[in-house]
Amino acid sequence: MEQIIIRRATIADAVKLSAISIQTFYDTFVGTCKEEDMTVFLKEYFNLKQVQAELSNENDFYYLAELNGRVVGYCRWMEDYTNFSLMKRWKSLELKRIYVLKEYHGKGVAQQLMNLVIQYAQSNQYQVLWLGVWENNHRAQKFYEKNLFVNSGHTHDFPIGATPQTDCWYWRFLETSSEK
Ligand SMILES: CC(C)(COP(=O)(O)OP(=O)(O)OC[C@H]1O[C@@H](n2cnc3c(N)ncnc32)[C@H](O)[C@@H]1OP(=O)(O)O)[C@@H](O)C(=O)NCCC(=O)NCCS
């Protein structure tokens, strides 16, 4: 595969980011919820205004993976304890999203994005990197386990519209960590 370029997203990338988010989420979760719930969810989470607001926050990190100018994946991370307050016990970084287009799965794109967030976390003295993953998203779970994440045993509700779903919190304690 040709060389993937990874760069931080800017506000000018909002349209592309909204589009890849909608497509990847739909491809991953279609059939797991009612179609109308999917529609509501996609509009609420990935509408242009929402993505622009996130991109305007300098503490909200979006990195794009581009191939020949096309965004084929991205990741998003932030220090944000609102969804899992237990993490306040450590200096923790939430990997909020890692999304790669279906045709680029298994090609190392996700791994390059993961390497970047791990590097960022380590060089900024984070003790833990954590994320939520749907309990039945086995491909993603396997990917995280390859990257030394483990299931913390904690879960949270992550409904898609009116369809209830459960996410598992996975975490990886980093080498800088002194306690668990
Ligand atoms: C999750 C994601 C980023 C991982 O990237 P990827 O390129 O697919 O990851 P990899 O191929 O390196 O690793 C996936 C592993 O799961 C394995 N796998 C594939 N399907 C599987 C399944 N149904 N059950 C268990 N393991 C599975 C693969 O064989 C691979 O393991 P291997 O490298 O030992 O062969 C990517 O699949 C993605 O963007 N998915 C859609 C969005 C998503 O789910 N994001 C995560 C939300 S928490």
The ligand as a Gaussian input file, in Angstrom:
#p B3LYP/6-31G(d) Opt

LIG

0 1
 C      -11.459000      -1.446000      15.039000
 C      -10.515000      -1.128000      13.887000
 C       -9.948000       0.279000      14.075000
 C       -9.355000      -2.121000      13.919000
 O       -8.546000      -1.933000      12.783000
 P       -8.206000      -3.184000      11.843000
 O       -7.303000      -2.736000      10.767000
 O       -9.492000      -3.799000      11.430000
 O       -7.439000      -4.122000      12.909000
 P       -6.515000      -5.379000      12.651000
 O       -6.892000      -6.070000      11.381000
 O       -5.097000      -4.957000      12.838000
 O       -6.888000      -6.266000      13.914000
 C       -8.141000      -6.891000      14.021000
 C       -7.955000      -8.310000      14.505000
 O       -9.248000      -8.896000      14.731000
 C       -9.335000     -10.130000      14.043000
 N      -10.747000     -10.305000      13.714000
 C      -11.403000      -9.982000      12.592000
 N      -12.713000     -10.285000      12.717000
 C      -12.867000     -10.796000      13.948000
 C      -13.993000     -11.301000      14.683000
 N      -15.217000     -11.303000      14.150000
 N      -13.781000     -11.770000      15.936000
 C      -12.560000     -11.737000      16.495000
 N      -11.454000     -11.270000      15.858000
 C      -11.618000     -10.811000      14.601000
 C       -8.426000      -9.973000      12.854000
 O       -8.037000     -11.235000      12.343000
 C       -7.266000      -9.213000      13.498000
 O       -6.433000     -10.052000      14.267000
 P       -4.996000     -10.552000      13.697000
 O       -4.206000      -9.332000      13.377000
 O       -4.445000     -11.336000      14.837000
 O       -5.324000     -11.384000      12.478000
 C      -11.260000      -1.211000      12.525000
 O      -11.695000      -2.538000      12.319000
 C      -12.444000      -0.277000      12.431000
 O      -12.288000       0.905000      12.137000
 N      -13.676000      -0.808000      12.620000
 C      -14.891000      -0.043000      12.443000
 C      -15.059000       1.032000      13.522000
 C      -14.863000       0.469000      14.897000
 O      -15.415000      -0.561000      15.261000
 N      -14.062000       1.205000      15.681000
 C      -13.821000       0.851000      17.049000
 C      -14.943000       1.300000      17.883000
 S      -14.635000       0.910000      19.593000

